[in-house]
Amino acid sequence: MKSEYQGRASARVRDFCLYGETTGETDEFGLPVRANWAAGYRGRAMVVYGHTPVMEPAWLNSTINVDTGCVFGGKLTALRYPEKELVSVPAARVYYEPVKPLAEPARPEEPAETGESRAANLLDIDDVLGKRIVATRLRGNITVREENAAAALEVMSRFALDPRWLMYLPPTISPCDSSKLPGMLEHPTEVFTYFRNNGVSSVICEEKHMGSRAIVVVGRDAAAIERRFGITGEGIGACYTRTGRRFFEDRALEAQFLERVGLALVEAGLWAELGTDWVVLDSELMPWSVKAQELVREQYAAVGAAARVSLTDAAALLRQAAARSIDANESLAGVEERLRLAQLYSDAYARYCWPVGSLADIRLAPFHLMASEGQVHTDKAHLWHMDMAKRLCQADPGLFQATRHLAVDLNAPDELEAIRWWEELTGKGGEGMVVKPMDFIATGKRGMVQPAMKCRGPEYLRITYGPEYTLPENIERLRNRGLSTKRSLALREFALGVEGLRRFVDGEPLYRVHECAFAVLALESEPVDPRL
């Protein structure tokens, strides 16, 4: 039944249910040609129907025709729900001779892919235009505003790779509440307090790599990709950014990279253990400059260079003034402090950049094995994901980089050890850490809690907030930053990401999977402070 007819009662709806919809034409048997309404169905409800006999039932856009022509000597078919299992028994005899044969002879010139199967992988612009409401299992209905959908459509149509790869876009991560400690904007104490107050007793602290978020989809071979994704001629996988853009401009480099990932999965024994021939990894790819080279050159490097040059000149002039007995010592001290902060700023971003000439210069740090055939691995604790990543690192230490991590019991003295661990990481120039509930999906007193929370080090925050953010007047102002919108965004994007994976694993049509990835991209257009 068409989605617009559901929940309604009228003569038109009754006629559609009894007789279906026709094109107005007749076939060679004198029977009306029925319109394939299921090919264009986009409703959320599952529709089970009959009255148009088919040899075998097949799912199409959340609809299935279970009329297998028992009266004509075919089969009697039932659908078990919610298992979605089909049970058929052959007819005892032909009760009525059909005017039109149930099975027409196949035509050799016809391609193996039918119009119906193609329809399941076709996207319609009407599926994403305007205000959209996406139903998720974790967060209920999530609304996408019309203006945000338009922005996402621009990105998807111009920059994103083949949408058949995009079953998952990762969520944004909220920072912790502002710290009240002198000179600190973020500190682990606030992270642990948040999770403890929301009923989470065990968390994992993971080193935050200063790279770019990368989703890696890789198959055992090209045949596996064609079978599961319907993609041919693009190798054994894809690596893309959190906005759905291809990570590597150099396709040869991407092919080498994916081959190494696939070989590591073989060496680690994960293909066989997971019973799959494809996986999705959520990772960080380093160095940061491999994807953000233009940003580094035009924004960070330009700011650092301009600040150092101008402040060096200003300090020289003030020293000359002081030499002529002009009272400039206080001004000179202020300029020299600002020059010191500008140098710290340049040092901060420089440690995350190095030249990339080949695959040997690239590091991949996976932290989630998101999905494989028949499974979305959000039911596994984060230590399981860390173990999977460790095995990949052992299989190919030249490409993979381990993520240092620490399990913390929030009801024990472990918290103090974790704070010292964070201080050691950031003291050596590390970005900071991401803290997650030990369970991949955790709920608290007020529903689902943040799936992850970042706590960045003071020197990394200098890149984000500027060279002089630690000056007392600046840091006090920054402590008033609002986090509620960012946290709401993180929860909604997380729910959409998991929903998209579940739909893909369940074999739902492309438009159903794609609407989740599209919604994540659309939500990224919401007005949120990009420094958070």
C-alpha positions in Angstrom: 0.0 0.0 0.0 1.3 3.4 -0.9 2.5 5.4 2.1 -0.1 8.2 1.5 -2.9 5.6 1.7 -1.8 4.2 5.1 -4.1 4.9 8.0 -6.9 6.1 5.6 -10.2 4.6 4.6 -11.9 5.5 1.3 -13.2 4.0 -1.9 -9.9 4.8 -3.6 -7.9 3.1 -0.9 -10.2 0.1 -0.9 -9.9 -0.3 -4.7 -6.1 0.0 -4.5 -5.9 -2.7 -1.9 -8.3 -5.1 -3.7 -7.2 -4.5 -7.3 -3.8 -2.7 -7.2 -2.8 0.0 -9.6 -2.7 -0.4 -13.4 -1.0 1.6 -16.2 -4.1 1.5 -18.4 -2.5 -1.0 -20.8 -3.2 -4.7 -21.4 -0.7 -7.4 -22.0 -0.8 -10.2 -24.6 -3.1 -12.2 -22.4 -5.6 -9.4 -22.2 -4.9 -8.7 -18.6 -4.3 -5.2 -17.2 -0.6 -4.2 -16.8 0.0 -3.5 -13.1 2.1 -0.5 -12.1 5.1 -1.3 -9.9 4.2 0.9 -7.0 6.6 -0.9 -4.7 9.6 0.4 -6.8 8.8 3.9 -5.7 7.7 3.2 -2.1 9.5 5.3 0.5 7.3 4.8 3.5 8.6 3.8 7.0 6.0 1.0 7.5 6.7 -2.5 6.2 4.0 -3.6 3.6 3.2 -7.2 3.0 0.8 -7.7 0.1 -0.4 -10.1 -2.6 -3.0 -10.5 -5.3 -0.3 -10.3 -8.0 1.2 -13.8 -8.2 5.0 -14.2 -8.3 7.2 -17.2 -8.5 9.3 -16.2 -5.5 8.8 -13.4 -2.9 11.5 -10.7 -2.8 12.0 -7.6 -0.6 11.8 -4.3 -2.4 11.8 -1.0 -0.5 10.4 -2.5 2.8 7.6 -4.2 0.8 7.2 -7.9 0.0 4.7 -9.7 -2.2 3.9 -13.1 -0.6 1.4 -14.2 -3.2 3.2 -17.2 -4.8 0.1 -18.5 -6.7 -1.0 -21.4 -4.6 -4.4 -21.5 -6.4 -2.5 -21.8 -9.7 -0.4 -24.7 -8.5 2.5 -22.6 -7.1 3.2 -22.3 -3.4 1.5 -21.0 -0.3 3.8 -18.6 1.4 3.8 -17.1 4.9 6.0 -14.4 6.5 7.0 -14.8 10.1 7.2 -11.4 11.9 9.3 -9.9 13.4 11.9 -12.5 12.3 11.1 -11.7 8.6 11.4 -15.4 7.8 9.6 -16.9 4.8 7.9 -20.3 4.9 6.5 -21.9 1.8 4.7 -25.2 1.0 3.9 -26.4 -2.5 0.3 -26.5 -3.6 -1.3 -30.0 -3.6 -2.6 -29.4 -7.1 -3.6 -26.8 -9.6 -6.9 -25.5 -8.4 -7.5 -23.1 -11.2 -5.7 -22.9 -14.5 -4.1 -19.4 -14.8 -4.7 -17.3 -17.9 -1.1 -16.0 -17.6 1.7 -18.4 -16.8 3.4 -17.8 -13.4 6.8 -18.0 -14.9 7.7 -16.4 -18.2 10.8 -17.7 -20.0 13.9 -15.7 -19.4 15.2 -13.7 -22.3 18.9 -14.1 -22.9 19.4 -10.5 -23.9 18.0 -9.2 -20.6 20.6 -8.2 -18.0 20.7 -10.2 -14.8 19.7 -7.1 -12.7 16.0 -6.4 -13.0 14.3 -3.1 -12.9 13.1 -3.8 -9.4 16.6 -4.6 -8.0 17.9 -1.5 -9.7 15.1 0.6 -8.1 16.3 -0.5 -4.6 19.7 1.2 -5.3 18.4 4.3 -7.0 18.3 7.6 -5.0 15.5 10.1 -5.5 16.2 13.8 -4.8 12.7 14.0 -3.2 14.0 11.7 -0.5 16.2 14.4 0.8 14.7 17.7 -0.1 12.8 19.8 2.4 12.2 19.1 6.1 12.9 15.4 6.9 12.2 13.2 9.9 14.4 10.2 10.3 13.3 7.4 12.6 16.1 5.9 14.7 16.1 3.1 17.3 18.4 4.9 19.7 17.0 8.5 19.6 13.5 8.2 18.2 12.6 10.7 15.4 15.3 13.1 14.4 14.4 16.2 12.5 16.4 17.6 9.6 15.6 21.3 8.8 15.0 22.2 5.2 17.9 24.7 5.1 20.3 22.1 6.5 19.1 19.5 4.0 19.9 22.0 1.2 23.5 22.5 2.5 24.0 18.8 2.7 22.7 18.3 -0.8 25.3 20.7 -2.1 28.1 18.8 -0.4 26.8 15.4 -1.4 26.2 16.3 -5.0 29.5 18.1 -5.6 32.1 16.5 -3.3 31.0 13.2 -1.8 32.0 9.8 -3.2 29.6 7.1 -4.4 26.7 7.0 -1.9 26.8 3.3 -1.9 30.0 3.5 0.3 28.4 5.9 2.8 26.5 3.6 5.1 28.2 5.4 8.1 29.3 8.9 8.9 30.7 9.3 12.4 29.3 11.7 15.0 30.9 14.9 16.4 32.3 14.7 19.9 31.5 17.2 22.6 34.2 18.6 25.0 33.9 18.4 28.7 32.5 21.2 30.9 34.9 24.1 31.4 37.5 23.6 34.2 37.8 26.1 37.1 41.5 25.2 37.7 43.9 28.2 37.0 45.1 28.3 33.4 43.0 25.3 32.4 40.0 25.3 30.1 39.5 21.5 30.0 40.5 18.9 32.6 39.6 15.2 33.2 37.9 15.9 36.5 34.9 17.4 34.6 34.7 14.4 32.2 34.6 11.9 35.1 32.1 14.0 37.0 29.7 14.1 34.0 29.7 10.3 33.5 29.5 9.6 37.2 26.5 12.0 37.6 24.8 10.1 34.7 25.1 6.7 36.3 28.2 5.4 34.4 30.6 3.6 36.7 33.2 2.4 34.2 34.9 4.3 31.4 37.8 3.9 29.0 40.2 6.8 28.3 41.7 6.7 24.8 44.6 8.7 23.5 43.3 11.4 21.1 45.4 11.3 18.0 46.0 14.5 16.1 45.0 13.4 12.7 41.9 13.4 10.6 38.8 11.2 11.1 38.8 8.4 8.5 36.2 5.8 7.8 37.7 2.7 6.1 35.5 0.3 4.2 37.4 -2.7 2.9 36.5 -6.0 1.3 38.4 -9.2 1.1 38.4 -8.7 -2.7 36.6 -6.8 -5.5 34.1 -9.6 -5.8 33.0 -9.1 -2.2 32.5 -5.4 -2.8 30.5 -6.0 -5.9 28.3 -8.6 -4.1 27.6 -6.5 -0.9 27.9 -2.9 -2.1 27.0 -3.3 -5.8 30.1 -1.3 -6.8 32.4 -2.4 -9.6 35.6 -1.0 -10.9 36.6 0.8 -7.7 38.9 -1.8 -6.1 38.4 -3.4 -2.7 37.1 -0.4 -0.7 37.2 3.2 0.1 38.6 5.6 2.7 36.6 8.8 3.3 36.3 11.7 5.7 33.6 12.4 8.2 31.8 14.5 5.6 31.8 11.7 3.0 34.6 13.0 0.8 37.3 10.7 -0.6 40.3 10.9 1.7 43.1 10.3 -0.9 43.2 12.3 -4.0 45.8 9.9 -5.3 43.8 6.8 -6.3 47.0 4.7 -6.6 48.0 5.6 -3.0 44.5 4.8 -1.8 44.6 1.4 -3.5 48.0 0.6 -1.8 46.6 1.7 1.5 43.4 -0.5 1.2 45.5 -3.5 0.1 47.6 -3.1 3.3 44.5 -2.9 5.5 43.1 -6.0 3.8 46.3 -8.0 4.3 46.4 -7.0 7.9 42.9 -8.3 8.4 44.1 -11.6 6.9 47.2 -11.7 9.1 45.1 -10.9 12.2 42.7 -13.7 11.3 39.7 -11.4 11.5 38.0 -12.3 8.2 37.6 -15.9 9.4 36.8 -15.0 13.0 34.1 -12.5 12.1 32.7 -14.6 9.3 32.8 -11.7 6.9 34.3 -10.5 3.7 34.0 -6.8 4.4 34.4 -4.5 7.4 34.0 -0.9 8.4 36.6 0.8 10.6 36.3 4.1 12.4 39.8 5.5 12.6 42.2 8.4 12.8 44.6 8.9 9.9 47.8 10.7 10.4 49.5 13.1 9.9 46.9 15.8 10.2 48.6 17.6 7.4 47.8 14.9 4.9 44.2 16.2 4.6 44.5 19.6 6.2 47.6 20.9 4.4 45.7 23.9 3.0 44.2 24.7 6.4 47.6 24.5 8.0 49.3 26.7 5.4 46.6 29.4 5.0 45.3 29.6 8.6 47.6 28.3 11.3 51.0 28.9 9.7 49.9 32.3 8.5 48.7 33.4 11.9 51.8 32.0 13.7 54.2 33.7 11.2 52.4 37.0 11.3 52.3 37.1 15.1 56.0 36.2 15.5 57.2 38.8 13.0 55.1 41.6 14.2 55.7 41.0 17.9 59.4 40.6 17.3 59.5 44.0 15.6 57.4 45.5 18.4 59.7 44.1 21.1 62.7 45.5 19.3 61.2 49.0 19.1 60.2 48.9 22.8 63.8 47.9 23.7 65.1 50.9 21.8 62.6 53.1 23.7 63.8 51.7 27.0 67.4 52.3 26.0 66.4 56.0 25.6 65.1 56.0 29.2 61.5 55.8 28.1 59.4 53.8 30.6 58.4 50.9 28.3 59.3 48.0 30.6 55.7 47.0 31.3 54.7 47.2 27.6 57.8 45.2 26.7 57.0 42.5 29.2 53.5 42.2 27.7 54.8 42.0 24.2 57.5 39.4 25.1 54.8 37.3 26.8 52.6 37.5 23.7 55.6 36.5 21.5 56.3 33.5 23.8 52.6 32.4 23.4 52.8 32.9 19.6 55.8 30.6 19.5 54.0 28.0 21.6 51.1 28.2 19.1 53.4 27.5 16.1 55.1 24.7 18.0 51.7 23.2 18.8 50.5 22.7 15.2 53.9 21.9 13.8 54.3 18.7 15.9 51.2 17.2 14.1 52.5 17.8 10.6 55.1 15.9 8.5 55.7 15.5 4.8 53.9 12.6 3.1 55.7 11.2 0.1 54.4 7.6 0.1 52.4 5.1 2.1 55.4 4.7 4.5 54.6 8.2 5.9 51.0 7.5 6.8 49.7 6.0 10.0 46.2 4.6 10.7 44.9 4.4 14.3 41.6 2.4 14.3 39.5 2.6 17.4 36.2 1.1 16.4 35.4 -2.0 14.2 31.9 -0.7 13.4 30.4 -3.5 11.3 30.9 -6.7 9.4 28.6 -9.1 7.6 25.5 -9.6 9.7 26.8 -7.6 12.6 26.9 -4.0 13.9 29.4 -4.2 16.7 27.9 -1.6 19.0 27.0 -4.5 21.3 30.6 -5.0 22.2 32.4 -3.1 24.9 35.2 -0.7 24.0 37.9 -3.0 25.2 36.8 -5.5 22.5 37.3 -2.8 19.9 40.7 -1.9 21.3 41.7 -5.6 21.1 40.7 -5.7 17.5 42.8 -2.6 16.8 45.7 -4.1 18.7 45.6 -7.2 16.5 45.7 -5.1 13.4 48.7 -3.1 14.8 50.5 -6.4 15.5 49.7 -7.6 12.0 51.1 -4.5 10.3 53.0 -2.1 12.7 54.3 -0.1 9.7 50.8 1.2 8.8 48.7 0.8 12.0 49.3 2.8 15.1 48.1 1.6 18.5 45.8 3.8 20.6 47.0 4.0 24.2 44.1 3.5 26.5 43.2 3.1 30.2 40.2 1.5 31.8 38.9 3.5 34.7 36.6 2.6 37.6 34.9 5.8 38.6 34.1 4.3 42.1 37.8 3.6 42.8 41.1 5.6 43.0 41.6 4.8 39.3 40.5 8.4 38.5 43.6 9.9 39.9 45.8 7.6 37.9 43.8 8.6 34.8 44.4 12.3 35.5 48.1 11.7 35.8 48.1 9.7 32.6 46.4 12.6 30.8 48.8 15.1 32.2 51.7 13.0 31.0 50.2 12.7 27.5 49.5 16.4 27.1 52.8 17.3 28.8 54.7 15.6 26.0 52.7 17.4 23.3 49.8 15.0 22.9 46.4 16.3 22.0 44.5 14.9 24.9 42.1 12.0 25.4 38.6 10.8 24.5 36.6 9.3 27.4 33.8 6.8 26.6 31.5 4.7 28.7 32.9 1.1 28.7 29.6 0.0 27.0 29.4 1.3 23.5 25.9 2.5 24.1 25.2 3.6 27.6 22.0 5.0 29.2 21.7 7.0 32.4 19.1 8.7 34.5 18.0 10.9 31.6 18.4 8.6 28.7 21.4 7.9 26.5 24.6 9.5 27.7 27.3 11.0 25.6 29.0 8.2 23.6 32.3 10.0 23.9 33.7 13.2 25.5 37.0 14.8 24.6 39.4 16.4 27.0 42.1 18.3 25.2 45.4 19.5 26.5 46.2 23.2 27.1 48.7 23.4 24.3 46.5 21.7 21.7 43.7 24.1 22.7 46.0 27.0 21.8 45.6 25.8 18.1 41.8 25.9 18.6 41.3 29.1 20.6 44.4 31.1 19.5 47.8 31.9 20.9 46.7 34.1 23.7 43.7 32.1 25.0 45.5 31.3 28.3 45.7 35.0 29.2 43.4 35.5 32.3 41.0 37.8 30.7 40.5 35.4 27.7 40.3 32.1 29.5 37.7 33.5 31.9 35.5 34.5 29.0 35.9 31.2 27.3 34.8 29.3 30.4 31.3 30.6 29.6 31.1 28.6 26.3 27.7 26.8 25.8 27.8 23.1 25.3 24.1 22.0 25.2 23.7 22.3 21.4 27.0 20.5 20.7 26.0 17.6 23.0 22.5 17.4 21.5 24.2 17.3 18.1 26.6 14.5 19.2 23.7 12.3 20.4 21.6 12.8 17.3 24.5 12.1 14.9 25.6 9.0 17.0 22.0 7.6 16.7 21.9 8.3 13.0 25.3 6.7 12.4 24.3 3.5 14.2 20.9 3.4 12.5 22.5 3.7 9.0 24.8 0.7 9.8 21.9 -1.4 11.1 19.9 -0.7 8.0 22.8 -1.6 5.8 23.5 -4.8 7.7 19.8 -5.7 7.6 19.9 -5.4 3.8 17.5 -2.4 3.6 17.4 -0.5 0.3 20.0 2.2 -0.4 17.7 5.2 0.1 17.0 4.0 3.7 20.7 3.7 4.5 21.6 6.9 2.7 19.0 9.0 4.5 20.9 8.5 7.8 24.3 9.5 6.3 22.6 12.5 4.6 21.0 13.5 7.9 24.4 13.5 9.7 25.8 15.7 7.1 22.8 18.0 7.2 23.1 18.3 11.0 26.7 19.5 10.6 25.2 22.7 9.1 23.6 23.6 12.4 25.1 26.7 14.0 27.5 25.3 16.6 30.8 26.9 17.7 33.4 25.0 15.5 36.0 25.3 18.2 34.0 22.9 20.5 
